[in-house]
Every structure is written in C-alpha cells, then in structure tokens.
Amino acid sequence: MGSITIRNIDDALKNKLRLRGAHRNRSMGEEARDILRTALAEDSVPPNNLAHAIRKRIEPLGGVELSLPSRNPMDEPIDFT
C-alpha cells in the first residue's frame, strides 16, 4: 500500500480534518483517506447534457406532477403580399 505526504496545509484546515475525524471516531489519516476515496469515486467526466446533469441531481428527491395547459392551434401566418 502506498503513502503520500501533503505539505503546506493550513493549520485551520488540518484542525478541521482532525475534528471531522474525531466526530466520526476516526483518525485524521483515516478521515483524509475516506475524503479522497469518496471524491475519486465520483465521475470525473462532466456530463455532456445539461438536462441529464440536472435530472441526475434532482431525481433522488422525487418527482413532481405538473399540469400542462392545453395546446391551441397556431395562428395563421401573416400574408405580406
């Protein structure tokens, strides 16, 4: 198993990581590994379709039934002759 060293971390960030780990009964190192594991498990390629991206975020929250108004026939185009 590999290891990494991360230098120049702000004291405030290190303290937040330590506290976050303590709240979850984990060491600071285990909390950092879990954060990395979670972040890297997500799809790193953004979706090509905005509608698909929105649906992916909203769908777990449940659906909404909307009443659509009835459609009327289109008006006749204006004759410029």
mmCIF file of the N, C-alpha and C atoms, coordinates in Angstrom:
data_MODEL
# 
_entry.id   MODEL 
# 
loop_
_atom_site.group_PDB 
_atom_site.id 
_atom_site.type_symbol 
_atom_site.label_atom_id 
_atom_site.label_alt_id 
_atom_site.label_comp_id 
_atom_site.label_asym_id 
_atom_site.label_entity_id 
_atom_site.label_seq_id 
_atom_site.pdbx_PDB_ins_code 
_atom_site.Cartn_x 
_atom_site.Cartn_y 
_atom_site.Cartn_z 
_atom_site.occupancy 
_atom_site.B_iso_or_equiv 
_atom_site.pdbx_formal_charge 
_atom_site.auth_seq_id 
_atom_site.auth_comp_id 
_atom_site.auth_asym_id 
_atom_site.auth_atom_id 
_atom_site.pdbx_PDB_model_num 
ATOM 1   N N  . MET A 1 1  ? 0.845   -1.162 0.000   1.00 0.00 ? 1  MET A N  1 
ATOM 2   C CA . MET A 1 1  ? 0.000   0.000  0.000   1.00 0.00 ? 1  MET A CA 1 
ATOM 3   C C  . MET A 1 1  ? 0.892   1.227  0.000   1.00 0.00 ? 1  MET A C  1 
ATOM 4   N N  . GLY A 1 2  ? 0.531   2.217  -0.814  1.00 0.00 ? 2  GLY A N  1 
ATOM 5   C CA . GLY A 1 2  ? 1.331   3.427  -0.947  1.00 0.00 ? 2  GLY A CA 1 
ATOM 6   C C  . GLY A 1 2  ? 1.013   4.448  0.124   1.00 0.00 ? 2  GLY A C  1 
ATOM 7   N N  . SER A 1 3  ? 1.853   5.460  0.179   1.00 0.00 ? 3  SER A N  1 
ATOM 8   C CA . SER A 1 3  ? 1.613   6.563  1.107   1.00 0.00 ? 3  SER A CA 1 
ATOM 9   C C  . SER A 1 3  ? 1.989   7.862  0.411   1.00 0.00 ? 3  SER A C  1 
ATOM 10  N N  . ILE A 1 4  ? 1.398   8.963  0.880   1.00 0.00 ? 4  ILE A N  1 
ATOM 11  C CA . ILE A 1 4  ? 1.718   10.277 0.334   1.00 0.00 ? 4  ILE A CA 1 
ATOM 12  C C  . ILE A 1 4  ? 1.947   11.246 1.484   1.00 0.00 ? 4  ILE A C  1 
ATOM 13  N N  . THR A 1 5  ? 2.681   12.298 1.193   1.00 0.00 ? 5  THR A N  1 
ATOM 14  C CA . THR A 1 5  ? 2.891   13.371 2.154   1.00 0.00 ? 5  THR A CA 1 
ATOM 15  C C  . THR A 1 5  ? 2.347   14.647 1.530   1.00 0.00 ? 5  THR A C  1 
ATOM 16  N N  . ILE A 1 6  ? 1.533   15.350 2.267   1.00 0.00 ? 6  ILE A N  1 
ATOM 17  C CA . ILE A 1 6  ? 0.960   16.603 1.770   1.00 0.00 ? 6  ILE A CA 1 
ATOM 18  C C  . ILE A 1 6  ? 1.547   17.729 2.608   1.00 0.00 ? 6  ILE A C  1 
ATOM 19  N N  . ARG A 1 7  ? 2.276   18.604 1.961   1.00 0.00 ? 7  ARG A N  1 
ATOM 20  C CA . ARG A 1 7  ? 2.939   19.695 2.664   1.00 0.00 ? 7  ARG A CA 1 
ATOM 21  C C  . ARG A 1 7  ? 2.125   20.986 2.550   1.00 0.00 ? 7  ARG A C  1 
ATOM 22  N N  . ASN A 1 8  ? 2.447   21.911 3.426   1.00 0.00 ? 8  ASN A N  1 
ATOM 23  C CA . ASN A 1 8  ? 1.888   23.272 3.398   1.00 0.00 ? 8  ASN A CA 1 
ATOM 24  C C  . ASN A 1 8  ? 0.371   23.304 3.554   1.00 0.00 ? 8  ASN A C  1 
ATOM 25  N N  . ILE A 1 9  ? -0.166  22.508 4.453   1.00 0.00 ? 9  ILE A N  1 
ATOM 26  C CA . ILE A 1 9  ? -1.595  22.551 4.759   1.00 0.00 ? 9  ILE A CA 1 
ATOM 27  C C  . ILE A 1 9  ? -1.802  23.601 5.850   1.00 0.00 ? 9  ILE A C  1 
ATOM 28  N N  . ASP A 1 10 ? -2.781  24.465 5.654   1.00 0.00 ? 10 ASP A N  1 
ATOM 29  C CA . ASP A 1 10 ? -3.092  25.474 6.668   1.00 0.00 ? 10 ASP A CA 1 
ATOM 30  C C  . ASP A 1 10 ? -3.432  24.797 7.988   1.00 0.00 ? 10 ASP A C  1 
ATOM 31  N N  . ASP A 1 11 ? -3.051  25.454 9.078   1.00 0.00 ? 11 ASP A N  1 
ATOM 32  C CA . ASP A 1 11 ? -3.369  24.915 10.400  1.00 0.00 ? 11 ASP A CA 1 
ATOM 33  C C  . ASP A 1 11 ? -4.877  24.775 10.596  1.00 0.00 ? 11 ASP A C  1 
ATOM 34  N N  . ALA A 1 12 ? -5.644  25.740 10.070  1.00 0.00 ? 12 ALA A N  1 
ATOM 35  C CA . ALA A 1 12 ? -7.106  25.681 10.211  1.00 0.00 ? 12 ALA A CA 1 
ATOM 36  C C  . ALA A 1 12 ? -7.674  24.469 9.480   1.00 0.00 ? 12 ALA A C  1 
ATOM 37  N N  . LEU A 1 13 ? -7.156  24.178 8.282   1.00 0.00 ? 13 LEU A N  1 
ATOM 38  C CA . LEU A 1 13 ? -7.626  23.028 7.508   1.00 0.00 ? 13 LEU A CA 1 
ATOM 39  C C  . LEU A 1 13 ? -7.268  21.724 8.219   1.00 0.00 ? 13 LEU A C  1 
ATOM 40  N N  . LYS A 1 14 ? -6.057  21.654 8.749   1.00 0.00 ? 14 LYS A N  1 
ATOM 41  C CA . LYS A 1 14 ? -5.630  20.459 9.472   1.00 0.00 ? 14 LYS A CA 1 
ATOM 42  C C  . LYS A 1 14 ? -6.503  20.257 10.711  1.00 0.00 ? 14 LYS A C  1 
ATOM 43  N N  . ASN A 1 15 ? -6.825  21.337 11.404  1.00 0.00 ? 15 ASN A N  1 
ATOM 44  C CA . ASN A 1 15 ? -7.673  21.245 12.588  1.00 0.00 ? 15 ASN A CA 1 
ATOM 45  C C  . ASN A 1 15 ? -9.081  20.770 12.214  1.00 0.00 ? 15 ASN A C  1 
ATOM 46  N N  . LYS A 1 16 ? -9.632  21.290 11.102  1.00 0.00 ? 16 LYS A N  1 
ATOM 47  C CA . LYS A 1 16 ? -10.952 20.844 10.644  1.00 0.00 ? 16 LYS A CA 1 
ATOM 48  C C  . LYS A 1 16 ? -10.944 19.353 10.326  1.00 0.00 ? 16 LYS A C  1 
ATOM 49  N N  . LEU A 1 17 ? -9.884  18.894 9.682   1.00 0.00 ? 17 LEU A N  1 
ATOM 50  C CA . LEU A 1 17 ? -9.769  17.473 9.341   1.00 0.00 ? 17 LEU A CA 1 
ATOM 51  C C  . LEU A 1 17 ? -9.678  16.626 10.605  1.00 0.00 ? 17 LEU A C  1 
ATOM 52  N N  . ARG A 1 18 ? -8.912  17.087 11.578  1.00 0.00 ? 18 ARG A N  1 
ATOM 53  C CA . ARG A 1 18 ? -8.788  16.357 12.837  1.00 0.00 ? 18 ARG A CA 1 
ATOM 54  C C  . ARG A 1 18 ? -10.136 16.292 13.547  1.00 0.00 ? 18 ARG A C  1 
ATOM 55  N N  . LEU A 1 19 ? -10.854 17.427 13.610  1.00 0.00 ? 19 LEU A N  1 
ATOM 56  C CA . LEU A 1 19 ? -12.156 17.456 14.281  1.00 0.00 ? 19 LEU A CA 1 
ATOM 57  C C  . LEU A 1 19 ? -13.192 16.614 13.543  1.00 0.00 ? 19 LEU A C  1 
ATOM 58  N N  . ARG A 1 20 ? -13.169 16.672 12.216  1.00 0.00 ? 20 ARG A N  1 
ATOM 59  C CA . ARG A 1 20 ? -14.113 15.871 11.430  1.00 0.00 ? 20 ARG A CA 1 
ATOM 60  C C  . ARG A 1 20 ? -13.885 14.380 11.676  1.00 0.00 ? 20 ARG A C  1 
ATOM 61  N N  . GLY A 1 21 ? -12.630 13.976 11.715  1.00 0.00 ? 21 GLY A N  1 
ATOM 62  C CA . GLY A 1 21 ? -12.309 12.587 12.015  1.00 0.00 ? 21 GLY A CA 1 
ATOM 63  C C  . GLY A 1 21 ? -12.747 12.202 13.414  1.00 0.00 ? 21 GLY A C  1 
ATOM 64  N N  . ALA A 1 22 ? -12.526 13.075 14.394  1.00 0.00 ? 22 ALA A N  1 
ATOM 65  C CA . ALA A 1 22 ? -12.906 12.783 15.776  1.00 0.00 ? 22 ALA A CA 1 
ATOM 66  C C  . ALA A 1 22 ? -14.418 12.622 15.905  1.00 0.00 ? 22 ALA A C  1 
ATOM 67  N N  . HIS A 1 23 ? -15.182 13.434 15.182  1.00 0.00 ? 23 HIS A N  1 
ATOM 68  C CA . HIS A 1 23 ? -16.649 13.309 15.222  1.00 0.00 ? 23 HIS A CA 1 
ATOM 69  C C  . HIS A 1 23 ? -17.119 11.980 14.649  1.00 0.00 ? 23 HIS A C  1 
ATOM 70  N N  . ARG A 1 24 ? -16.317 11.399 13.783  1.00 0.00 ? 24 ARG A N  1 
ATOM 71  C CA . ARG A 1 24 ? -16.676 10.114 13.163  1.00 0.00 ? 24 ARG A CA 1 
ATOM 72  C C  . ARG A 1 24 ? -15.896 8.938  13.775  1.00 0.00 ? 24 ARG A C  1 
ATOM 73  N N  . ASN A 1 25 ? -15.270 9.196  14.901  1.00 0.00 ? 25 ASN A N  1 
ATOM 74  C CA . ASN A 1 25 ? -14.468 8.180  15.593  1.00 0.00 ? 25 ASN A CA 1 
ATOM 75  C C  . ASN A 1 25 ? -13.391 7.596  14.690  1.00 0.00 ? 25 ASN A C  1 
ATOM 76  N N  . ARG A 1 26 ? -12.712 8.479  13.962  1.00 0.00 ? 26 ARG A N  1 
ATOM 77  C CA . ARG A 1 26 ? -11.626 8.063  13.072  1.00 0.00 ? 26 ARG A CA 1 
ATOM 78  C C  . ARG A 1 26 ? -10.399 8.917  13.353  1.00 0.00 ? 26 ARG A C  1 
ATOM 79  N N  . SER A 1 27 ? -9.274  8.402  12.921  1.00 0.00 ? 27 SER A N  1 
ATOM 80  C CA . SER A 1 27 ? -8.057  9.204  12.991  1.00 0.00 ? 27 SER A CA 1 
ATOM 81  C C  . SER A 1 27 ? -8.086  10.242 11.867  1.00 0.00 ? 27 SER A C  1 
ATOM 82  N N  . MET A 1 28 ? -7.221  11.218 11.974  1.00 0.00 ? 28 MET A N  1 
ATOM 83  C CA . MET A 1 28 ? -7.135  12.246 10.938  1.00 0.00 ? 28 MET A CA 1 
ATOM 84  C C  . MET A 1 28 ? -6.738  11.611 9.606   1.00 0.00 ? 28 MET A C  1 
ATOM 85  N N  . GLY A 1 29 ? -5.814  10.661 9.641   1.00 0.00 ? 29 GLY A N  1 
ATOM 86  C CA . GLY A 1 29 ? -5.378  9.976  8.421   1.00 0.00 ? 29 GLY A CA 1 
ATOM 87  C C  . GLY A 1 29 ? -6.499  9.183  7.777   1.00 0.00 ? 29 GLY A C  1 
ATOM 88  N N  . GLU A 1 30 ? -7.277  8.463  8.588   1.00 0.00 ? 30 GLU A N  1 
ATOM 89  C CA . GLU A 1 30 ? -8.391  7.683  8.043   1.00 0.00 ? 30 GLU A CA 1 
ATOM 90  C C  . GLU A 1 30 ? -9.457  8.596  7.461   1.00 0.00 ? 30 GLU A C  1 
ATOM 91  N N  . GLU A 1 31 ? -9.684  9.733  8.100   1.00 0.00 ? 31 GLU A N  1 
ATOM 92  C CA . GLU A 1 31 ? -10.659 10.690 7.572   1.00 0.00 ? 31 GLU A CA 1 
ATOM 93  C C  . GLU A 1 31 ? -10.188 11.234 6.230   1.00 0.00 ? 31 GLU A C  1 
ATOM 94  N N  . ALA A 1 32 ? -8.919  11.560 6.116   1.00 0.00 ? 32 ALA A N  1 
ATOM 95  C CA . ALA A 1 32 ? -8.371  12.058 4.850   1.00 0.00 ? 32 ALA A CA 1 
ATOM 96  C C  . ALA A 1 32 ? -8.488  10.995 3.760   1.00 0.00 ? 32 ALA A C  1 
ATOM 97  N N  . ARG A 1 33 ? -8.199  9.728  4.104   1.00 0.00 ? 33 ARG A N  1 
ATOM 98  C CA . ARG A 1 33 ? -8.335  8.643  3.120   1.00 0.00 ? 33 ARG A CA 1 
ATOM 99  C C  . ARG A 1 33 ? -9.777  8.490  2.664   1.00 0.00 ? 33 ARG A C  1 
ATOM 100 N N  . ASP A 1 34 ? -10.730 8.616  3.599   1.00 0.00 ? 34 ASP A N  1 
ATOM 101 C CA . ASP A 1 34 ? -12.135 8.491  3.245   1.00 0.00 ? 34 ASP A CA 1 
ATOM 102 C C  . ASP A 1 34 ? -12.578 9.641  2.339   1.00 0.00 ? 34 ASP A C  1 
ATOM 103 N N  . ILE A 1 35 ? -12.128 10.851 2.624   1.00 0.00 ? 35 ILE A N  1 
ATOM 104 C CA . ILE A 1 35 ? -12.462 12.003 1.786   1.00 0.00 ? 35 ILE A CA 1 
ATOM 105 C C  . ILE A 1 35 ? -11.921 11.792 0.372   1.00 0.00 ? 35 ILE A C  1 
ATOM 106 N N  . LEU A 1 36 ? -10.681 11.363 0.264   1.00 0.00 ? 36 LEU A N  1 
ATOM 107 C CA . LEU A 1 36 ? -10.094 11.100 -1.056  1.00 0.00 ? 36 LEU A CA 1 
ATOM 108 C C  . LEU A 1 36 ? -10.831 9.980  -1.777  1.00 0.00 ? 36 LEU A C  1 
ATOM 109 N N  . ARG A 1 37 ? -11.132 8.906  -1.060  1.00 0.00 ? 37 ARG A N  1 
ATOM 110 C CA . ARG A 1 37 ? -11.849 7.762  -1.650  1.00 0.00 ? 37 ARG A CA 1 
ATOM 111 C C  . ARG A 1 37 ? -13.202 8.210  -2.201  1.00 0.00 ? 37 ARG A C  1 
ATOM 112 N N  . THR A 1 38 ? -13.926 9.002  -1.426  1.00 0.00 ? 38 THR A N  1 
ATOM 113 C CA . THR A 1 38 ? -15.246 9.478  -1.844  1.00 0.00 ? 38 THR A CA 1 
ATOM 114 C C  . THR A 1 38 ? -15.140 10.417 -3.042  1.00 0.00 ? 38 THR A C  1 
ATOM 115 N N  . ALA A 1 39 ? -14.200 11.345 -2.987  1.00 0.00 ? 39 ALA A N  1 
ATOM 116 C CA . ALA A 1 39 ? -14.046 12.317 -4.080  1.00 0.00 ? 39 ALA A CA 1 
ATOM 117 C C  . ALA A 1 39 ? -13.650 11.629 -5.379  1.00 0.00 ? 39 ALA A C  1 
ATOM 118 N N  . LEU A 1 40 ? -12.805 10.631 -5.301  1.00 0.00 ? 40 LEU A N  1 
ATOM 119 C CA . LEU A 1 40 ? -12.325 9.971  -6.511  1.00 0.00 ? 40 LEU A CA 1 
ATOM 120 C C  . LEU A 1 40 ? -13.288 8.912  -7.025  1.00 0.00 ? 40 LEU A C  1 
ATOM 121 N N  . ALA A 1 41 ? -14.261 8.510  -6.223  1.00 0.00 ? 41 ALA A N  1 
ATOM 122 C CA . ALA A 1 41 ? -15.246 7.534  -6.668  1.00 0.00 ? 41 ALA A CA 1 
ATOM 123 C C  . ALA A 1 41 ? -16.286 8.177  -7.571  1.00 0.00 ? 41 ALA A C  1 
ATOM 124 N N  . GLU A 1 42 ? -16.459 9.494  -7.484  1.00 0.00 ? 42 GLU A N  1 
ATOM 125 C CA . GLU A 1 42 ? -17.425 10.199 -8.312  1.00 0.00 ? 42 GLU A CA 1 
ATOM 126 C C  . GLU A 1 42 ? -16.928 10.254 -9.753  1.00 0.00 ? 42 GLU A C  1 
ATOM 127 N N  . ASP A 1 43 ? -17.859 10.404 -10.680 1.00 0.00 ? 43 ASP A N  1 
ATOM 128 C CA . ASP A 1 43 ? -17.491 10.546 -12.080 1.00 0.00 ? 43 ASP A CA 1 
ATOM 129 C C  . ASP A 1 43 ? -16.696 11.826 -12.259 1.00 0.00 ? 43 ASP A C  1 
ATOM 130 N N  . SER A 1 44 ? -15.526 11.698 -12.847 1.00 0.00 ? 44 SER A N  1 
ATOM 131 C CA . SER A 1 44 ? -14.698 12.875 -13.045 1.00 0.00 ? 44 SER A CA 1 
ATOM 132 C C  . SER A 1 44 ? -14.990 13.547 -14.382 1.00 0.00 ? 44 SER A C  1 
ATOM 133 N N  . VAL A 1 45 ? -15.720 12.867 -15.268 1.00 0.00 ? 45 VAL A N  1 
ATOM 134 C CA . VAL A 1 45 ? -16.058 13.437 -16.561 1.00 0.00 ? 45 VAL A CA 1 
ATOM 135 C C  . VAL A 1 45 ? -17.414 14.114 -16.455 1.00 0.00 ? 45 VAL A C  1 
ATOM 136 N N  . PRO A 1 46 ? -17.483 15.410 -16.715 1.00 0.00 ? 46 PRO A N  1 
ATOM 137 C CA . PRO A 1 46 ? -18.785 16.080 -16.620 1.00 0.00 ? 46 PRO A CA 1 
ATOM 138 C C  . PRO A 1 46 ? -19.724 15.579 -17.707 1.00 0.00 ? 46 PRO A C  1 
ATOM 139 N N  . PRO A 1 47 ? -21.018 15.510 -17.404 1.00 0.00 ? 47 PRO A N  1 
ATOM 140 C CA . PRO A 1 47 ? -21.951 15.048 -18.425 1.00 0.00 ? 47 PRO A CA 1 
ATOM 141 C C  . PRO A 1 47 ? -22.030 16.042 -19.574 1.00 0.00 ? 47 PRO A C  1 
ATOM 142 N N  . ASN A 1 48 ? -22.294 15.514 -20.764 1.00 0.00 ? 48 ASN A N  1 
ATOM 143 C CA . ASN A 1 48 ? -22.376 16.356 -21.950 1.00 0.00 ? 48 ASN A CA 1 
ATOM 144 C C  . ASN A 1 48 ? -23.711 17.075 -22.053 1.00 0.00 ? 48 ASN A C  1 
ATOM 145 N N  . ASN A 1 49 ? -24.692 16.603 -21.331 1.00 0.00 ? 49 ASN A N  1 
ATOM 146 C CA . ASN A 1 49 ? -26.037 17.109 -21.481 1.00 0.00 ? 49 ASN A CA 1 
ATOM 147 C C  . ASN A 1 49 ? -26.473 17.788 -20.188 1.00 0.00 ? 49 ASN A C  1 
ATOM 148 N N  . LEU A 1 50 ? -26.806 19.067 -20.244 1.00 0.00 ? 50 LEU A N  1 
ATOM 149 C CA . LEU A 1 50 ? -27.197 19.814 -19.055 1.00 0.00 ? 50 LEU A CA 1 
ATOM 150 C C  . LEU A 1 50 ? -28.464 19.233 -18.435 1.00 0.00 ? 50 LEU A C  1 
ATOM 151 N N  . ALA A 1 51 ? -29.426 18.868 -19.271 1.00 0.00 ? 51 ALA A N  1 
ATOM 152 C CA . ALA A 1 51 ? -30.675 18.298 -18.756 1.00 0.00 ? 51 ALA A CA 1 
ATOM 153 C C  . ALA A 1 51 ? -30.402 17.004 -17.994 1.00 0.00 ? 51 ALA A C  1 
ATOM 154 N N  . HIS A 1 52 ? -29.502 16.182 -18.511 1.00 0.00 ? 52 HIS A N  1 
ATOM 155 C CA . HIS A 1 52 ? -29.142 14.936 -17.837 1.00 0.00 ? 52 HIS A CA 1 
ATOM 156 C C  . HIS A 1 52 ? -28.485 15.225 -16.487 1.00 0.00 ? 52 HIS A C  1 
ATOM 157 N N  . ALA A 1 53 ? -27.612 16.226 -16.444 1.00 0.00 ? 53 ALA A N  1 
ATOM 158 C CA . ALA A 1 53 ? -26.934 16.578 -15.193 1.00 0.00 ? 53 ALA A CA 1 
ATOM 159 C C  . ALA A 1 53 ? -27.936 17.069 -14.152 1.00 0.00 ? 53 ALA A C  1 
ATOM 160 N N  . ILE A 1 54 ? -28.895 17.884 -14.580 1.00 0.00 ? 54 ILE A N  1 
ATOM 161 C CA . ILE A 1 54 ? -29.912 18.385 -13.653 1.00 0.00 ? 54 ILE A CA 1 
ATOM 162 C C  . ILE A 1 54 ? -30.782 17.241 -13.160 1.00 0.00 ? 54 ILE A C  1 
ATOM 163 N N  . ARG A 1 55 ? -31.212 16.365 -14.071 1.00 0.00 ? 55 ARG A N  1 
ATOM 164 C CA . ARG A 1 55 ? -32.050 15.225 -13.693 1.00 0.00 ? 55 ARG A CA 1 
ATOM 165 C C  . ARG A 1 55 ? -31.321 14.320 -12.690 1.00 0.00 ? 55 ARG A C  1 
ATOM 166 N N  . LYS A 1 56 ? -30.035 14.110 -12.905 1.00 0.00 ? 56 LYS A N  1 
ATOM 167 C CA . LYS A 1 56 ? -29.253 13.242 -12.013 1.00 0.00 ? 56 LYS A CA 1 
ATOM 168 C C  . LYS A 1 56 ? -29.227 13.799 -10.590 1.00 0.00 ? 56 LYS A C  1 
ATOM 169 N N  . ARG A 1 57 ? -29.175 15.118 -10.458 1.00 0.00 ? 57 ARG A N  1 
ATOM 170 C CA . ARG A 1 57 ? -29.175 15.738 -9.126  1.00 0.00 ? 57 ARG A CA 1 
ATOM 171 C C  . ARG A 1 57 ? -30.550 15.758 -8.486  1.00 0.00 ? 57 ARG A C  1 
ATOM 172 N N  . ILE A 1 58 ? -31.583 16.003 -9.275  1.00 0.00 ? 58 ILE A N  1 
ATOM 173 C CA . ILE A 1 58 ? -32.924 16.218 -8.741  1.00 0.00 ? 58 ILE A CA 1 
ATOM 174 C C  . ILE A 1 58 ? -33.701 14.917 -8.573  1.00 0.00 ? 58 ILE A C  1 
ATOM 175 N N  . GLU A 1 59 ? -33.481 13.929 -9.417  1.00 0.00 ? 59 GLU A N  1 
ATOM 176 C CA . GLU A 1 59 ? -34.278 12.703 -9.417  1.00 0.00 ? 59 GLU A CA 1 
ATOM 177 C C  . GLU A 1 59 ? -34.346 11.996 -8.059  1.00 0.00 ? 59 GLU A C  1 
ATOM 178 N N  . PRO A 1 60 ? -33.255 11.916 -7.289  1.00 0.00 ? 60 PRO A N  1 
ATOM 179 C CA . PRO A 1 60 ? -33.356 11.257 -5.983  1.00 0.00 ? 60 PRO A CA 1 
ATOM 180 C C  . PRO A 1 60 ? -34.309 11.953 -5.010  1.00 0.00 ? 60 PRO A C  1 
ATOM 181 N N  . LEU A 1 61 ? -34.635 13.217 -5.255  1.00 0.00 ? 61 LEU A N  1 
ATOM 182 C CA . LEU A 1 61 ? -35.521 13.954 -4.368  1.00 0.00 ? 61 LEU A CA 1 
ATOM 183 C C  . LEU A 1 61 ? -36.994 13.630 -4.607  1.00 0.00 ? 61 LEU A C  1 
ATOM 184 N N  . GLY A 1 62 ? -37.313 12.964 -5.698  1.00 0.00 ? 62 GLY A N  1 
ATOM 185 C CA . GLY A 1 62 ? -38.699 12.611 -6.021  1.00 0.00 ? 62 GLY A CA 1 
ATOM 186 C C  . GLY A 1 62 ? -39.218 13.443 -7.172  1.00 0.00 ? 62 GLY A C  1 
ATOM 187 N N  . GLY A 1 63 ? -40.295 12.967 -7.748  1.00 0.00 ? 63 GLY A N  1 
ATOM 188 C CA . GLY A 1 63 ? -40.857 13.634 -8.920  1.00 0.00 ? 63 GLY A CA 1 
ATOM 189 C C  . GLY A 1 63 ? -41.890 14.675 -8.559  1.00 0.00 ? 63 GLY A C  1 
ATOM 190 N N  . VAL A 1 64 ? -42.257 15.435 -9.543  1.00 0.00 ? 64 VAL A N  1 
ATOM 191 C CA . VAL A 1 64 ? -43.287 16.463 -9.399  1.00 0.00 ? 64 VAL A CA 1 
ATOM 192 C C  . VAL A 1 64 ? -44.229 16.317 -10.578 1.00 0.00 ? 64 VAL A C  1 
ATOM 193 N N  . GLU A 1 65 ? -45.509 16.267 -10.293 1.00 0.00 ? 65 GLU A N  1 
ATOM 194 C CA . GLU A 1 65 ? -46.502 16.203 -11.350 1.00 0.00 ? 65 GLU A CA 1 
ATOM 195 C C  . GLU A 1 65 ? -46.961 17.619 -11.671 1.00 0.00 ? 65 GLU A C  1 
ATOM 196 N N  . LEU A 1 66 ? -46.789 18.015 -12.889 1.00 0.00 ? 66 LEU A N  1 
ATOM 197 C CA . LEU A 1 66 ? -47.197 19.345 -13.317 1.00 0.00 ? 66 LEU A CA 1 
ATOM 198 C C  . LEU A 1 66 ? -48.385 19.224 -14.261 1.00 0.00 ? 66 LEU A C  1 
ATOM 199 N N  . SER A 1 67 ? -49.341 20.131 -14.118 1.00 0.00 ? 67 SER A N  1 
ATOM 200 C CA . SER A 1 67 ? -50.455 20.146 -15.055 1.00 0.00 ? 67 SER A CA 1 
ATOM 201 C C  . SER A 1 67 ? -50.061 21.040 -16.222 1.00 0.00 ? 67 SER A C  1 
ATOM 202 N N  . LEU A 1 68 ? -50.119 20.491 -17.407 1.00 0.00 ? 68 LEU A N  1 
ATOM 203 C CA . LEU A 1 68 ? -49.739 21.237 -18.596 1.00 0.00 ? 68 LEU A CA 1 
ATOM 204 C C  . LEU A 1 68 ? -50.977 21.867 -19.218 1.00 0.00 ? 68 LEU A C  1 
ATOM 205 N N  . PRO A 1 69 ? -50.884 23.100 -19.649 1.00 0.00 ? 69 PRO A N  1 
ATOM 206 C CA . PRO A 1 69 ? -52.040 23.725 -20.286 1.00 0.00 ? 69 PRO A CA 1 
ATOM 207 C C  . PRO A 1 69 ? -52.323 23.071 -21.630 1.00 0.00 ? 69 PRO A C  1 
ATOM 208 N N  . SER A 1 70 ? -53.576 23.124 -22.056 1.00 0.00 ? 70 SER A N  1 
ATOM 209 C CA . SER A 1 70 ? -53.922 22.538 -23.345 1.00 0.00 ? 70 SER A CA 1 
ATOM 210 C C  . SER A 1 70 ? -53.304 23.389 -24.449 1.00 0.00 ? 70 SER A C  1 
ATOM 211 N N  . ARG A 1 71 ? -52.978 22.727 -25.530 1.00 0.00 ? 71 ARG A N  1 
ATOM 212 C CA . ARG A 1 71 ? -52.365 23.417 -26.652 1.00 0.00 ? 71 ARG A CA 1 
ATOM 213 C C  . ARG A 1 71 ? -53.437 23.905 -27.607 1.00 0.00 ? 71 ARG A C  1 
ATOM 214 N N  . ASN A 1 72 ? -53.267 25.098 -28.095 1.00 0.00 ? 72 ASN A N  1 
ATOM 215 C CA . ASN A 1 72 ? -54.180 25.673 -29.062 1.00 0.00 ? 72 ASN A CA 1 
ATOM 216 C C  . ASN A 1 72 ? -53.549 25.612 -30.439 1.00 0.00 ? 72 ASN A C  1 
ATOM 217 N N  . PRO A 1 73 ? -54.393 25.595 -31.478 1.00 0.00 ? 73 PRO A N  1 
ATOM 218 C CA . PRO A 1 73 ? -53.808 25.603 -32.817 1.00 0.00 ? 73 PRO A CA 1 
ATOM 219 C C  . PRO A 1 73 ? -53.040 26.903 -33.052 1.00 0.00 ? 73 PRO A C  1 
ATOM 220 N N  . MET A 1 74 ? -52.050 26.829 -33.892 1.00 0.00 ? 74 MET A N  1 
ATOM 221 C CA . MET A 1 74 ? -51.245 28.010 -34.203 1.00 0.00 ? 74 MET A CA 1 
ATOM 222 C C  . MET A 1 74 ? -52.062 28.992 -35.028 1.00 0.00 ? 74 MET A C  1 
ATOM 223 N N  . ASP A 1 75 ? -51.768 30.259 -34.854 1.00 0.00 ? 75 ASP A N  1 
ATOM 224 C CA . ASP A 1 75 ? -52.394 31.287 -35.677 1.00 0.00 ? 75 ASP A CA 1 
ATOM 225 C C  . ASP A 1 75 ? -51.889 31.159 -37.109 1.00 0.00 ? 75 ASP A C  1 
ATOM 226 N N  . GLU A 1 76 ? -52.718 31.597 -38.027 1.00 0.00 ? 76 GLU A N  1 
ATOM 227 C CA . GLU A 1 76 ? -52.307 31.602 -39.424 1.00 0.00 ? 76 GLU A CA 1 
ATOM 228 C C  . GLU A 1 76 ? -51.188 32.626 -39.597 1.00 0.00 ? 76 GLU A C  1 
ATOM 229 N N  . PRO A 1 77 ? -50.180 32.313 -40.413 1.00 0.00 ? 77 PRO A N  1 
ATOM 230 C CA . PRO A 1 77 ? -49.104 33.287 -40.633 1.00 0.00 ? 77 PRO A CA 1 
ATOM 231 C C  . PRO A 1 77 ? -49.632 34.520 -41.358 1.00 0.00 ? 77 PRO A C  1 
ATOM 232 N N  . ILE A 1 78 ? -48.989 35.639 -41.137 1.00 0.00 ? 78 ILE A N  1 
ATOM 233 C CA . ILE A 1 78 ? -49.381 36.896 -41.778 1.00 0.00 ? 78 ILE A CA 1 
ATOM 234 C C  . ILE A 1 78 ? -49.005 36.839 -43.249 1.00 0.00 ? 78 ILE A C  1 
ATOM 235 N N  . ASP A 1 79 ? -49.918 37.266 -44.080 1.00 0.00 ? 79 ASP A N  1 
ATOM 236 C CA . ASP A 1 79 ? -49.656 37.304 -45.522 1.00 0.00 ? 79 ASP A CA 1 
ATOM 237 C C  . ASP A 1 79 ? -49.194 38.706 -45.882 1.00 0.00 ? 79 ASP A C  1 
ATOM 238 N N  . PHE A 1 80 ? -47.956 38.867 -46.334 1.00 0.00 ? 80 PHE A N  1 
ATOM 239 C CA . PHE A 1 80 ? -47.386 40.176 -46.668 1.00 0.00 ? 80 PHE A CA 1 
ATOM 240 C C  . PHE A 1 80 ? -47.550 40.551 -48.141 1.00 0.00 ? 80 PHE A C  1 
ATOM 241 N N  . THR A 1 81 ? -48.334 39.782 -48.864 1.00 0.00 ? 81 THR A N  1 
ATOM 242 C CA . THR A 1 81 ? -48.494 40.103 -50.303 1.00 0.00 ? 81 THR A CA 1 
ATOM 243 C C  . THR A 1 81 ? -49.493 41.173 -50.553 1.00 0.00 ? 81 THR A C  1 
# 
